Amino acid sequence: MSNDNDQGSQPPAWQASAAQKKDGWEREVLEKLAFATLKEQRARRRWSIFFKLATLAVIGFGLWLVLGSSVSEMENVGPHTALIKLDGTIEAKGAVDAEAVVSALNKAYEDPGTVGVIMQINSPGGSPVQAGIINDEMTRLRAKYPKKPLYVVVTDICASGGYYIAAAADRIYVNKASIVGSIGVLMDGFGFTGAMEKLGVERRLLTAGENKGFLDPFSPQSEKQKLYAQNMLDEIHQQFIDVVRKGRGARLKEMPETFSGLVWSGAKSVDLGLADGFGTVESVAREQLKSTNVVDYTQREGLSDRVLRKFGAAAGASAVKAFTEQWMPNLR
């Protein structure tokens, strides 16, 4: 009797089996969720570590770019030829900036191990102000350090503002196929009055001052303003001519076309006295300065500038500059 009651109080075997299966299914789901969560947490940790390491790498690279030059400057490299590269358009905060070039020149001359300076130029020209600042500093340093000659080596092109700078050197060396010269000044722009008339666009320019809208591209050209601009260009051109005559001296073989804005090959520039001979950085360091240990003093642009330049962040600013400052004189 008691056995029957005990058996009757227990659930049937199939119910126990179902309950076990249910418990096993729930446990399996919970285990899968736990493992998935753990896996996700591990992945997050790995990505977090990766991004932290990447950030440290970027910071370290930036510090290396900023401090690398100063570290090298502290090292005693002994007697050497100082090299400064001018590559690109001459303009403030641009490829060739007077502030950066002047800083490099001073560091090169102040180093007691410098036996001479080579300025490698590959430039079509640019700002007469920036070129003039560099020219003046070269002249000053040559007078201050007479035993440290300053030579210019031209690669592809040394025209206009580039030649304005080169004229201050003791000697100028070129390749026979280099482009040299363009001793002139220009001021270029556009006039949109005809197009505006066809489109039915009216220019509404208000100024306080008769010439405040000087050479406005959306207004008819004023002969008075045109004459004023031409006189200003002639004045800057004469400054350029004086710099070349002073720098080249008796070596310059003047002819009617010398200061006309023409360019010549490197070979012809030697014949005309615009250059002194043929050479490269290596040959001039070896043959003229007797020091093949060449140390580069060129001031490099910062990491942020490189990133901005790479991704075109300055494109808009360049477009605005070209549009609004088209009347600025240029040695190019």
C-alpha positions in Angstrom: 0.0 0.0 0.0 2.8 2.4 1.0 4.7 1.5 -2.1 1.8 2.3 -4.3 1.4 5.7 -2.6 5.1 6.5 -3.0 5.0 5.6 -6.6 1.9 7.6 -7.1 3.5 10.8 -5.5 6.4 10.7 -8.1 5.9 12.3 -11.6 5.8 10.0 -14.6 9.1 9.3 -16.3 8.2 11.2 -19.4 7.5 14.3 -17.4 10.8 14.1 -15.6 12.6 13.7 -18.9 10.8 16.7 -20.4 11.7 18.8 -17.4 15.4 17.8 -17.7 15.4 18.7 -21.3 13.8 22.1 -20.6 16.4 22.8 -17.9 19.2 21.7 -20.2 17.9 23.9 -23.0 17.8 27.0 -20.8 21.2 26.2 -19.4 22.6 25.9 -22.9 21.2 29.2 -24.0 22.5 30.9 -20.9 26.0 29.4 -21.5 25.9 30.6 -25.1 24.9 34.1 -24.0 27.6 34.2 -21.4 30.3 33.0 -23.9 29.1 35.6 -26.5 29.2 38.4 -23.9 32.7 37.3 -22.8 33.8 37.1 -26.5 32.5 40.6 -27.1 34.2 42.0 -24.1 37.5 40.5 -25.2 37.1 42.0 -28.7 36.4 45.4 -27.2 39.5 45.2 -25.0 41.6 44.2 -28.1 40.2 47.2 -30.1 40.7 49.5 -27.2 44.3 48.4 -26.8 44.8 48.8 -30.6 43.4 52.3 -30.7 45.5 53.3 -27.7 48.7 51.9 -29.3 47.8 53.7 -32.6 47.3 57.0 -30.8 50.6 56.6 -29.0 52.3 55.8 -32.3 50.8 59.0 -33.9 51.9 61.1 -31.0 55.3 59.5 -31.0 55.7 60.1 -34.7 54.6 63.8 -34.3 57.1 64.3 -31.5 59.8 62.7 -33.7 59.0 65.1 -36.5 59.1 68.1 -34.2 62.1 67.1 -32.1 64.1 65.1 -34.6 65.8 68.1 -36.2 66.7 69.6 -32.8 68.2 66.3 -31.7 70.4 66.1 -34.8 71.5 69.7 -34.2 72.8 68.8 -30.8 75.1 66.2 -32.3 78.6 67.2 -33.2 79.0 66.2 -36.9 82.4 67.9 -37.3 83.3 69.9 -40.5 80.5 69.7 -43.0 78.7 71.4 -45.9 75.4 72.9 -44.8 72.5 72.3 -47.3 69.3 74.3 -47.5 66.6 73.3 -50.0 64.2 75.8 -51.6 61.6 73.7 -53.5 58.4 75.3 -54.8 56.6 78.6 -54.9 58.0 81.4 -52.7 55.2 82.6 -50.5 54.5 83.2 -46.8 53.6 80.0 -45.1 54.0 78.2 -48.4 56.5 75.8 -49.8 59.3 78.4 -49.6 58.7 80.7 -46.6 61.1 83.4 -45.8 60.9 82.8 -42.0 61.8 79.2 -42.4 64.6 79.8 -44.8 66.1 82.6 -42.7 66.0 80.4 -39.6 67.8 77.6 -41.5 70.4 80.0 -42.8 71.2 81.3 -39.3 71.5 77.8 -37.9 73.8 76.7 -40.7 76.1 79.7 -40.3 76.2 79.6 -36.5 77.3 76.0 -36.5 81.0 76.1 -35.9 81.4 72.9 -38.1 79.9 74.5 -41.2 82.6 75.2 -43.8 80.2 76.6 -46.4 76.5 76.7 -47.3 74.8 75.3 -50.4 71.3 76.5 -51.2 69.6 74.2 -53.6 66.9 76.0 -55.6 64.1 74.6 -57.6 61.5 77.4 -57.8 59.5 79.3 -60.4 59.4 82.3 -58.2 56.6 84.0 -56.1 56.4 86.8 -53.6 58.9 89.6 -54.1 58.7 90.4 -50.4 59.6 86.9 -49.3 62.3 86.7 -51.9 63.7 90.1 -50.8 63.8 89.0 -47.1 65.8 85.9 -48.0 68.1 87.9 -50.3 68.8 90.5 -47.6 69.6 87.8 -45.0 71.9 86.0 -47.3 73.8 89.3 -47.9 74.0 90.0 -44.2 75.3 86.5 -43.3 77.9 86.5 -46.1 79.3 89.7 -44.7 79.2 88.4 -41.1 80.9 85.1 -42.0 83.2 85.9 -44.9 85.1 82.6 -44.5 81.9 80.5 -45.1 81.0 80.9 -48.8 77.4 80.6 -49.9 76.7 78.8 -53.2 73.5 78.3 -55.1 72.9 75.0 -57.0 70.0 75.1 -59.4 68.1 71.9 -60.3 65.2 72.2 -62.7 64.2 75.9 -62.5 65.4 79.1 -60.9 63.2 81.8 -62.3 62.0 85.2 -61.2 61.8 85.2 -57.4 64.0 82.1 -57.3 66.7 84.0 -59.2 66.1 87.1 -57.0 67.3 84.9 -54.1 70.1 83.2 -56.1 71.6 86.6 -57.0 72.8 87.0 -53.4 75.0 84.0 -53.5 78.8 84.0 -54.0 78.4 81.7 -57.0 75.5 80.1 -58.9 75.8 76.6 -60.4 73.3 75.1 -62.8 72.7 72.1 -65.0 73.0 72.8 -68.7 69.3 72.2 -69.1 68.1 74.2 -66.1 65.7 77.1 -66.7 67.2 80.4 -65.4 66.1 84.0 -65.5 62.7 85.6 -65.9 63.9 88.9 -64.4 60.5 90.6 -64.4 57.3 91.3 -62.4 53.7 90.5 -63.2 50.3 91.2 -61.9 47.6 88.9 -63.4 43.9 88.5 -63.0 40.6 88.3 -64.8 37.8 90.7 -65.9 34.2 89.5 -65.8 32.3 92.5 -67.0 31.5 91.1 -70.4 30.2 87.8 -68.9 28.2 89.7 -66.3 26.4 91.8 -69.0 25.4 88.7 -70.9 24.1 87.1 -67.7 22.3 90.2 -66.7 24.3 90.5 -63.5 24.8 94.0 -62.0 27.9 94.8 -59.9 27.0 96.9 -56.8 30.2 98.1 -55.3 30.3 100.7 -52.6 33.6 102.2 -51.4 34.9 104.9 -49.2 37.9 106.1 -51.0 38.3 106.7 -54.8 40.6 103.8 -55.3 39.4 101.3 -52.7 38.0 99.1 -55.5 41.5 99.0 -57.1 41.5 96.7 -60.1 38.2 95.1 -59.1 37.6 92.2 -61.6 33.8 92.8 -61.7 34.1 96.5 -62.7 35.3 98.1 -65.9 39.1 98.7 -65.9 40.2 102.2 -65.0 43.0 103.6 -67.1 44.1 105.7 -64.1 44.4 102.6 -61.9 46.0 100.6 -64.7 48.7 103.3 -65.0 49.2 103.3 -61.3 49.6 99.5 -61.2 52.1 99.7 -64.1 54.2 102.3 -62.3 54.3 100.1 -59.2 55.4 97.1 -61.2 58.1 99.1 -62.9 59.3 100.2 -59.4 59.5 96.6 -58.2 61.1 95.5 -61.4 63.9 98.1 -60.9 64.5 96.8 -57.4 64.9 93.3 -59.0 67.3 94.7 -61.6 69.4 96.4 -58.9 69.6 93.2 -56.9 70.8 91.3 -59.9 73.4 93.9 -60.9 74.7 94.1 -57.3 74.9 90.4 -56.9 76.4 89.5 -60.3 78.6 92.5 -60.7 81.1 92.5 -63.6 80.2 88.9 -64.4 76.8 89.9 -65.8 76.8 90.5 -69.6 73.9 92.8 -70.0 71.9 92.9 -73.2 68.5 94.4 -74.1 66.7 91.1 -73.2 68.5 90.5 -69.9 65.8 92.2 -67.8 62.9 91.6 -70.2 61.5 88.5 -68.3 62.9 86.0 -70.7 64.3 82.7 -69.4 67.4 80.8 -70.7 68.8 77.4 -70.5 71.5 76.7 -67.9 74.2 76.6 -70.6 73.1 80.0 -72.0 72.8 81.5 -68.5 76.5 80.7 -67.9 77.4 82.5 -71.2 75.3 85.5 -70.1 76.9 85.7 -66.7 73.7 84.8 -64.9 75.4 81.7 -63.6 79.0 80.7 -62.9 79.3 77.1 -64.0 77.8 73.6 -63.9 77.5 71.6 -60.8 75.4 69.6 -58.3 75.2 69.7 -54.6 77.6 66.8 -54.4 80.1 68.2 -56.9 80.1 71.7 -55.4 80.5 70.3 -51.9 83.4 68.1 -53.1 85.2 70.5 -55.4 84.5 73.9 -54.0 84.0 73.4 -50.3 86.2 70.3 -50.0 83.7 68.7 -47.6 81.5 65.8 -48.8 79.9 65.5 -45.4 76.6 67.3 -46.3 74.2 68.1 -43.4 70.6 69.2 -44.4 69.4 72.3 -42.4 66.1 72.7 -44.4 63.2 73.6 -42.1 60.5 70.9 -42.7 56.8 71.6 -42.4 55.0 70.2 -39.4 52.9 67.1 -39.2 49.6 69.1 -39.0 50.6 71.0 -42.2 51.3 67.7 -44.0 48.0 66.3 -43.0 46.1 69.4 -44.0 47.9 69.6 -47.3 47.3 65.9 -48.0 43.6 66.0 -47.4 43.2 69.4 -49.2 42.0 71.4 -46.2 43.9 74.4 -47.6 42.3 74.2 -51.1 39.4 76.5 -50.2 41.8 79.1 -48.7 44.0 78.9 -51.8 41.1 79.5 -54.0 40.0 82.5 -52.0 43.5 83.8 -52.0 43.9 83.5 -55.8 40.5 85.2 -56.3 40.9 88.1 -53.9 44.6 88.8 -54.1 45.0 88.5 -57.8 46.4 92.0 -58.0 49.4 91.2 -55.8 52.8 91.6 -57.7 54.6 88.4 -58.4 58.1 87.5 -59.3 57.2 84.4 -61.4 
